[in-house]
Amino acid sequence: MSKVIYEVVNALEAIADHWIQFPIDVDSKQQIQLGFLEKFGFLGVLGAIDGTHVAILQPVQDEYIYFNRKRFHSKNVQIICDSNLVILNVNANFGGAGHDPFIWRNSMVYRHLKEYYRNNNRRSWLLGDSGYPLQPWLLIPINQQKSTRNCVERYIGR
């Protein structure tokens, strides 16, 4: 079984970049923003972001990196999706001890949006929960806007 899982994961990894792509060009960004605007009436949203803990067996090396606050070993996987629950980005590079803001600050999407904001001063952002820092490119919705952000939670729940 472990050989088959290894082969399946390698096959998925080989095609992931074709199917999972964060929008980097203006047209792609506008299309995603239009989806959030039409569904939720929220202008400028490029995606919803959240982290989820995926349980793993206790690793032999660097065990403490994977032991999370919920008291089990995991990877903290950051997911960004659009209004249709299409995955735009996955970051599974960090152990469960890493908190969502740490993973966010060390992600390629963070660097892209920060640079995009500086160079273009565009009004576009991700939506995160209260665990994320408020930034010009990452907003934490207030009560009536939480339904916009919960698309990523619905995806993770599936």
Secondary structure, DSSP 8 states (H G I E B T S, - for coil): -HHHHHHHHHHHHHHHHHH-----SHHHHHHHHHHHHHHH--TTEEEEEEEEEEE----SSSGGGTB-TTSSBEEEEEEEE-TT--EEEEEEEEETTS-HHHHHHTSHHHHHHHHHHHHH----EEE--TTS--BTTEE---GGGHHHHHHHHHHHH-
